[in-house]
C-alpha cells in the first residue's frame, strides 16, 4: 500500500465546539474554556483519528485486504492498554444490548390475542377489523 496522500485540512473545527468544551470540562472543571484550547484539542483529536485510521489501513494491507476491520483497529491499539480496554468495553456493551434485544419476548404479537390487544390500543371496538395496508406491486392478470 502506498503512503496516504497528504490532503489539505479543512478550515475550522472538525468537531462541534460544544462537544470539545464538554470534554475539557469533564477532565478539568473550570469556569471558562478558552477558544484556543478547544481548537488545539480539536486538532489533536483529528490527528489521532487520522493516524489511527492510516495505521489500521496499513494493517489491513498487510493482510491483503482492502477493507479495514475492527481487528485492524485493535491491532493498532494493542500497545495502549487503556484504549484497547475501552474498545473491548464498548464492544462488550454492544453485544450485551444485542442479546437483551434478542431475549425480549414477542410471544403474543403473532396470534389473535396480540391482534386484539393492538386493535384495542388503536381505538377499534370488538368485532371491528382495522384495514391493513394496501398491497404493493403489480396486480395479477385475470385468466378468463
PyMOL commands that set and color helices and strands:
alter all, ss='L'
color gray80, all
select helices_A, chain A and resi 17-27+35-62+70-76+81-103+112-122
alter helices_A, ss='H'
color red, helices_A
deselect
rebuild
show_as cartoon
